[in-house]
Amino acid sequence: MNPTWPAEAFHSKVVNDLKCNVSYSMIYRALKKAKESILGKHEEEFKLLYRYVNELKKAMPNTTVELMTEDAEEGVEGRRFKRFYVCLGPLKEGVMDGCRPLIGLDGCHLKGPFGGILLTAVATDPNDGMYLVAWAQVEAENNDSWSWFLSLLKDDLRVVNDGGYTFISDRQKGLVNALEAHFPSADKDFA
């Protein structure tokens, strides 16, 4: 019921309520097994990403989903997750049909066992509200990851004349160079 329950508190509960004398190593193993049972193993969840990509594309044919993997380190078989980009078809159509040509770009750190960075592109709807366009999980915030994200975003928005868009950002690492490379004549406002 409480995945963040400290081992000491769990040990006290077992000893006092169940009148069992167990070692701390047994408590740690039991907590780990319970968390895996409830939350699942991350490795197993990553294996489901390909199914998720296929289901998204089947349910919304105009959706763009890119899953990038790389070779695992030597001695480990299989592939290693690197990047994941999503631009849902209905969101893409909404941007084209009614949003203003003002796009905010930002990135934030992801907490958890694998970390990484979440990159986002947000447009402005006719009521000056935020309208999510696309997002990606990448390994780091650098020129390469921002360039990859912006090239996919440019294709999704079918940008031909990039002077029609204004981009707002906070000048994150690699973002300025990537914007210059993919949208050379677009207005850029760095807050």
C-alpha positions in Angstrom: 0.0 0.0 0.0 3.0 2.3 0.5 5.9 1.8 -1.9 8.0 4.3 0.0 7.6 2.5 3.3 11.0 2.4 5.0 12.5 -1.1 5.7 12.8 -0.3 9.5 9.1 0.5 9.8 8.1 -2.6 7.8 10.3 -4.7 10.0 8.7 -3.3 13.2 5.2 -3.9 11.8 6.1 -7.6 10.9 7.7 -8.2 14.3 5.0 -6.5 16.4 1.8 -7.4 14.5 2.7 -10.8 13.1 5.0 -11.8 16.0 7.6 -13.1 13.5 11.3 -12.7 13.9 12.7 -11.9 10.5 16.1 -10.5 9.4 16.5 -7.2 7.6 17.7 -9.0 4.5 14.4 -10.8 4.4 12.6 -7.5 4.8 14.6 -5.9 1.9 13.9 -8.9 -0.4 10.2 -8.8 0.5 9.9 -5.1 -0.2 11.8 -5.4 -3.5 9.5 -8.3 -4.6 6.4 -6.4 -3.6 7.5 -3.3 -5.4 8.3 -5.3 -8.6 4.9 -7.0 -8.3 3.0 -3.7 -8.0 5.1 -1.4 -10.2 6.6 -4.0 -12.6 10.2 -4.2 -13.7 11.4 -1.3 -15.8 13.1 -3.6 -18.3 9.8 -5.4 -18.9 8.1 -2.0 -19.4 10.6 -0.9 -22.0 10.0 -4.1 -24.0 6.4 -2.9 -24.4 7.3 0.3 -26.0 7.3 -1.2 -29.5 3.7 -2.4 -28.9 2.8 1.1 -27.6 4.2 2.7 -30.8 2.2 0.3 -33.0 -1.0 0.8 -31.1 -0.6 4.6 -31.3 -0.1 4.5 -35.0 -3.0 2.1 -35.5 -5.4 4.2 -33.4 -4.3 7.5 -34.8 -2.8 7.0 -38.3 -1.5 10.6 -38.6 0.5 10.2 -35.4 4.3 10.4 -35.5 6.1 8.2 -33.0 9.9 7.7 -33.2 11.6 5.2 -30.9 15.4 5.3 -31.1 17.6 2.6 -29.6 21.3 1.9 -29.7 23.5 -1.2 -29.3 23.8 -2.3 -25.6 27.2 -2.2 -24.0 29.5 -5.1 -24.7 28.5 -8.3 -23.0 24.8 -7.4 -22.9 22.5 -8.6 -25.5 19.7 -6.6 -27.1 19.2 -2.9 -27.7 19.3 0.0 -25.3 16.7 2.8 -25.2 17.9 6.2 -26.3 15.1 8.5 -27.4 11.3 8.5 -27.8 9.3 11.2 -29.7 5.5 11.6 -29.9 3.3 14.0 -31.8 -0.2 12.7 -31.7 -2.2 13.1 -35.0 -5.2 15.0 -33.4 -2.8 17.4 -31.7 -0.9 17.9 -35.0 -4.1 18.7 -36.8 -5.2 21.1 -34.0 -2.0 23.1 -34.3 -2.5 23.4 -38.1 -6.2 24.3 -37.8 -6.3 26.9 -35.1 -3.2 27.6 -33.1 -1.1 30.7 -33.4 2.4 30.3 -34.9 4.0 30.8 -31.5 5.8 27.7 -30.1 7.4 27.4 -26.7 10.3 24.9 -26.4 11.5 23.6 -23.0 13.2 20.7 -21.4 13.2 19.3 -17.8 15.0 16.6 -16.0 13.2 13.3 -15.3 13.5 11.7 -11.9 13.6 8.0 -11.5 16.0 5.1 -12.0 16.8 6.0 -15.6 16.7 9.8 -15.6 16.9 11.6 -18.9 15.4 14.8 -20.2 11.8 15.5 -21.3 11.7 17.9 -24.3 8.4 19.6 -25.1 6.9 21.9 -27.8 3.8 23.9 -26.8 1.8 26.1 -29.1 -0.7 28.9 -28.2 -4.3 28.3 -28.9 -6.8 31.1 -30.0 -7.7 31.7 -26.3 -4.0 32.2 -25.4 -4.0 28.8 -23.7 -1.1 26.3 -23.9 -1.6 23.6 -26.5 0.8 20.6 -26.3 2.3 19.8 -29.7 5.0 17.2 -29.2 7.2 15.7 -26.5 10.3 13.5 -26.4 12.4 11.7 -23.8 16.1 12.0 -24.6 19.3 11.0 -23.0 20.7 14.6 -22.5 19.9 18.2 -23.4 22.5 18.9 -26.1 22.8 20.0 -29.7 22.2 16.5 -31.0 19.0 15.7 -29.1 17.5 19.2 -29.7 18.3 18.9 -33.4 16.7 15.5 -33.6 13.6 16.8 -31.8 13.3 19.9 -33.9 13.8 18.1 -37.2 10.9 15.8 -36.3 8.8 18.7 -35.2 9.5 20.6 -38.4 8.3 17.6 -40.4 5.2 17.2 -38.3 4.2 20.9 -38.6 5.1 20.8 -42.4 7.2 23.9 -42.0 8.2 25.2 -45.4 8.5 28.9 -44.7 10.0 28.9 -41.2 9.7 32.7 -41.0 6.0 32.1 -40.1 6.8 30.8 -36.7 8.0 32.4 -33.5 9.9 30.3 -31.0 10.2 31.0 -27.3 12.7 29.3 -25.1 15.0 29.7 -22.2 18.2 29.1 -24.2 18.8 25.6 -23.0 22.0 23.8 -23.9 22.0 23.0 -27.6 18.7 24.6 -28.3 19.9 27.9 -29.8 22.2 26.1 -32.3 19.5 23.5 -33.2 17.0 26.3 -33.8 19.4 28.2 -36.0 20.1 25.0 -38.0 16.4 24.0 -38.5 14.6 27.3 -38.5 17.1 29.9 -39.7 14.7 32.7 -40.5 12.1 32.1 -37.7 11.7 34.7 -34.9 13.3 33.5 -31.7 12.6 35.0 -28.3 14.8 33.9 -25.5 13.4 34.5 -22.0 
